[in-house]
Amino acid sequence: MKKQNIFTGFLLIGIGCYFFLQQFQIPFFTDFYSWPTLLMIIGIVFLLHSYFSKDYKNLFPGTILIGLGLHFFGLRHYGFWIDHWGVYPLIIGIAFLVRFQKTKSGLIPGLLLLGIALFAIYSINKPGWFSWVNKIAAMLESFWPLLLIVVGVFLIYRKK
């Protein structure tokens, strides 16, 4: 029961601070009054809950939410921010590595995803035979909601 109270308390504090700052329209924070900031707040709450309750299963979703919030915030506010499919495996790879720091599991997938992301982002002059990866990524961008549905159905019906 106490672990749930910690999560709820941090969530209410974060959302309350967000709306409190929004009411006063402080010039420094005006760029943060958007939905990516709410993603980051929820991600921070997951991380704080994990560290305070010493239950590290929420490190992964917390890191992903912070990463997605930062990415979407950067896309909206910074012209230099990269809009590339390689950012998503980068965020997931970092989430695996953050979780590995405390649970000692997920190192190999984290490093693999990090390597794939860095290769995809920084390999500007890829050989011609590598163009199929960008085509697959473009197709996945179109159908990613179906991927979420399939993974959700799998998680519901898998045998434990």
SETIVEX-18492 format. One line per 8 residues: their letters; for each residue x, z, y of C-alpha. Coordinates in nm, 2 decimals. Layout:
BEGIN
a> X/Z/Y | ...;
END
This chain:
BEGIN
mkkqnift> 0.00/0.00/0.00 | 0.28/0.08/0.24 | 0.45/-0.26/0.19 | 0.12/-0.43/0.30 | 0.10/-0.20/0.60 | 0.45/-0.30/0.71 | 0.37/-0.67/0.68 | 0.04/-0.63/0.87;
gflligig> 0.21/-0.42/1.13 | 0.49/-0.66/1.20 | 0.24/-0.95/1.21 | 0.02/-0.78/1.46 | 0.32/-0.69/1.68 | 0.45/-1.05/1.67 | 0.11/-1.21/1.74 | 0.04/-0.95/2.01;
cyfflqqf> 0.37/-1.01/2.19 | 0.30/-1.39/2.17 | -0.04/-1.36/2.34 | 0.08/-1.08/2.58 | 0.36/-1.31/2.71 | 0.12/-1.60/2.72 | -0.11/-1.41/2.95 | 0.16/-1.33/3.21;
qipfftdf> 0.29/-1.69/3.21 | 0.66/-1.58/3.24 | 0.85/-1.90/3.34 | 1.12/-1.85/3.09 | 0.88/-1.84/2.80 | 0.64/-2.12/2.89 | 0.80/-2.36/2.64 | 0.72/-2.11/2.36;
yswptllm> 0.34/-2.12/2.40 | 0.28/-2.35/2.11 | 0.20/-2.36/1.74 | 0.57/-2.39/1.63 | 0.63/-2.05/1.79 | 0.35/-1.90/1.57 | 0.52/-2.05/1.26 | 0.85/-1.89/1.37;
iigivfll> 0.67/-1.55/1.43 | 0.51/-1.56/1.09 | 0.85/-1.65/0.93 | 1.02/-1.36/1.12 | 0.75/-1.13/0.99 | 0.82/-1.24/0.63 | 1.19/-1.17/0.68 | 1.14/-0.83/0.84;
hsyfskdy> 0.90/-0.74/0.57 | 1.15/-0.84/0.30 | 1.43/-0.64/0.45 | 1.23/-0.33/0.54 | 1.05/-0.31/0.21 | 1.35/-0.42/0.01 | 1.13/-0.67/-0.17 | 1.32/-0.99/-0.12;
knlfpgti> 1.07/-1.24/-0.26 | 0.95/-1.32/0.09 | 1.29/-1.43/0.21 | 1.23/-1.79/0.09 | 0.89/-1.86/0.26 | 1.01/-1.67/0.57 | 1.32/-1.89/0.61 | 1.11/-2.20/0.55;
liglglhf> 0.86/-2.11/0.81 | 1.13/-2.03/1.07 | 1.31/-2.35/0.99 | 1.00/-2.56/1.02 | 0.90/-2.38/1.34 | 1.25/-2.44/1.49 | 1.24/-2.81/1.38 | 0.90/-2.88/1.53;
fglrhygf> 0.99/-2.69/1.84 | 1.31/-2.89/1.88 | 1.13/-3.22/1.83 | 0.89/-3.13/2.10 | 1.13/-3.00/2.36 | 1.48/-3.15/2.30 | 1.56/-3.52/2.32 | 1.87/-3.48/2.11;
widhwgvy> 1.69/-3.32/1.81 | 1.70/-3.53/1.50 | 1.38/-3.66/1.35 | 1.50/-3.74/1.00 | 1.37/-3.67/0.65 | 1.70/-3.50/0.56 | 1.60/-3.20/0.78 | 1.34/-3.09/0.53;
pliigiaf> 1.57/-3.05/0.23 | 1.82/-2.89/0.47 | 1.56/-2.62/0.56 | 1.47/-2.56/0.19 | 1.84/-2.55/0.09 | 1.91/-2.29/0.36 | 1.60/-2.09/0.23 | 1.75/-2.09/-0.12;
lvrfqktk> 2.09/-1.97/0.02 | 1.92/-1.69/0.22 | 1.74/-1.58/-0.09 | 2.06/-1.60/-0.29 | 2.22/-1.36/-0.05 | 2.00/-1.08/-0.17 | 1.87/-1.18/-0.52 | 2.17/-1.37/-0.66;
sglipgll> 1.94/-1.66/-0.77 | 1.90/-2.01/-0.63 | 2.26/-2.09/-0.54 | 2.27/-2.43/-0.73 | 1.94/-2.57/-0.59 | 2.04/-2.45/-0.24 | 2.38/-2.61/-0.25 | 2.24/-2.93/-0.41;
llgialfa> 1.96/-2.96/-0.14 | 2.21/-2.88/0.13 | 2.45/-3.15/0.01 | 2.17/-3.41/-0.02 | 2.04/-3.32/0.33 | 2.39/-3.34/0.49 | 2.46/-3.67/0.32 | 2.13/-3.82/0.43;
iysinkpg> 2.16/-3.70/0.79 | 2.53/-3.78/0.85 | 2.58/-4.09/0.65 | 2.50/-4.34/0.92 | 2.68/-4.64/0.76 | 2.54/-4.61/0.41 | 2.61/-4.89/0.16 | 2.33/-5.15/0.12;
wfswvnki> 2.24/-5.02/-0.23 | 2.15/-4.68/-0.07 | 1.85/-4.82/0.12 | 1.61/-4.73/-0.17 | 1.65/-4.36/-0.08 | 1.51/-4.42/0.27 | 1.22/-4.63/0.12 | 1.13/-4.34/-0.12;
aamlesfw> 1.15/-4.09/0.17 | 0.92/-4.31/0.38 | 0.67/-4.32/0.09 | 0.69/-3.95/0.04 | 0.62/-3.90/0.41 | 0.30/-4.09/0.36 | 0.18/-3.90/0.05 | 0.33/-3.55/0.10;
plllivvg> -0.02/-3.39/0.11 | -0.08/-3.52/-0.24 | 0.25/-3.36/-0.35 | 0.12/-3.03/-0.21 | -0.20/-3.06/-0.40 | -0.02/-3.14/-0.73 | 0.22/-2.85/-0.69 | -0.08/-2.62/-0.61;
vfliyrkk> -0.27/-2.73/-0.91 | 0.04/-2.68/-1.12 | 0.09/-2.33/-0.99 | -0.27/-2.24/-1.06 | -0.29/-2.37/-1.42 | 0.07/-2.31/-1.55 | 0.10/-2.07/-1.83 | 0.30/-1.76/-1.76;
END
